[in-house]
Amino acid sequence: MLALGLTFALAPQPAAVTAPTADGAFTGDTQTLNVAADVAAPAVSHESYTSTTGPETLIASGTNEDWAKLVLIDGDFPVTEANITVMLRWMRQENGADNWWNRNNPLNNGYGSGGGSGLGSYDSLVTAAEYCAGALRHFDHYDGIEAALEAGDDADATARAIWASPWASSHYADGAHWSTRPAEIVQAPASAW
């Protein structure tokens, strides 16, 4: 131990760095870096940027597509085209495209809405998205839907998981009462948000 201590005591100490003088120059030893003349700086490209849509942007826009994305974000599900597509189809089956915000409960979710059969309402679409995501993540009987949304790559597979679940007692007639035509994008009244 003594030898180790003496080694550090005898080792040369680095030169002290001093504060810059009034003219901005440093006193004491300085370091230099020499770069060969034929070395070129790499090109930097700034031609594309990405961003993630946040809840505030979705709320401001206020469409059924925005609400579908909000549920996916709240549930920490991938926001993929397949997931958005199935959410829009599901919302249309529950309330129709022209009134998808009915009772601020687009999927007729009973969890936290005061209507166990899905006929309850929420104070806002934001609250509805939180409770819908919570129901999908919380209840074991929605595990199939949860897994399909996690995969995020097949709207039809997710739809089959929805039909097989107890979300709707009719099970959407095992898909016979489920439209796959493109959903119309409709804005809800600002008061619903």
NORURNOR-V471706 format. One record per helix or strand of 2 or more residues. SS is the DSSP state (A for helix, B for strand). FROM is the first residue (numbers start at 1). LEN is the number of residues. If there is no record, write none. Layout:
SS | FROM | LEN
SS | FROM | LEN
This chain:
A | 2 | 9
A | 55 | 7
A | 64 | 11
A | 81 | 15
A | 102 | 3
A | 125 | 14
A | 140 | 12
A | 155 | 10
A | 171 | 5
A | 190 | 3
